[in-house]
Amino acid sequence: MTGPAGGPPPGLQAERTELAWSRTTLGVLANGLLLSVRVFTDAGPGAAAAPIALAVVIAVATVVVGRVRANALRRSPLPVHLAPTRAVPIIGWSVVALATLTGAALLL
């Protein structure tokens, strides 16, 4: 299966992008679940709401940004400006913050 000029078929880049964002979303939700279970067992159900809410907000933002970027790649011709928007680094730093929170919770 090759596209024009022997390259990959058109549309695969958008599919790979969407799959990558989906994996990130699943990782964020798993991380939030892990953090909430740890907080729930140590501090009670009220304290577990914040980590769950943080993970859900990051996951929803990740899904939205991933869909927008995948849809941009499906357009023909491709948009000239495909560089990351402000949302991509914000989501990246949010994931780092959630992972750091989880690591700290697991160590304490």
N, C-alpha and C positions, 0 to 999 in steps of 0.2 A: 504494500500500500504506500504509494508515494504520490505527492502532489506535483504541481508544475515544476519543471526543472529538477526533478529527482528529490525534492525536499519532502518534508513531512506533509501529510494531507492538511488542507486548510481547516481551521477550527480546533485543532488539537491544542494549540497554545491556550486558547480560552478554557478548554476543558481541564488542562493541567493546572491553570491558575485557580479555577474554581475548586478543584480537588485539594490543592495546597491550602486554600483558605478554609475548606471544610475540616481538614486535619487540624489546623490551628484551633478552630472552634471546638472540636472534640477534646483537644488537649487542654484548653482553657476550662471547659466544663469538668473534665476529670480532675484538674488541679483544684478547682473550686470545691468539688465534692470532697476531695481528700482533706482540704483545709477545713471545710465545715464539719466533717466528721471529727476531726481532731479538736476543734473548738467546742463542738457540741458535747463531747465526752469530758472535756476539761472544765468548761465554763457554763454549760447549760444551753438550752435551746434559744434563748434570747440573744446570746452572743454569736450564735451561728448564723443569724440572719444577715449580718454585714458581709461576711465572706461569700455567702451564697449570692447576695445581691450584686456584689462586685463582679463575681464570675459571670453572672447572667448578663450584666450590662456590657462587659467586655465581649462576651460571646455574640450578643446581638449586634454590636458594632462591627465585629469581625465578619459576620454573615452579610451585613449590609454592604460594607466596603468590598468584600470579595465578589458579591454579585455585580456591583457597579463596575468593578475592574474587569471582570469576565465579560460582561456585556459590551464594554468598550472594545475588547479584543475581538468580539464577534462582528463588529461593524466592518463594512467594506466600503471604501478603503479604510485602512487603519488610521486612527487619529494621529496627528503629528505629535501631540504631547501625551506620552504614556508614562512619563516619570512619576514617581510616587507623590501623592498629594500629602497634605498635612496629616490626614487621617492615618496613613500607614505608619509613620513614626510614633504617633500617639498610641496606636494600638500596640505597637512593638514595646513601647515603654510601659504600657499598662500590663502587658503579659509578663514583662520582667518584674514589675512591682508585685504582681500576684504570685509569681514563682518565689520571689524573695520572702514574701509574707508566709507562704507555705513552708519554705525551708526553715524560717525562724520558728514557726509554730511546731514543726516536727522536732527541732533541736531542744526546745524548752520543755 
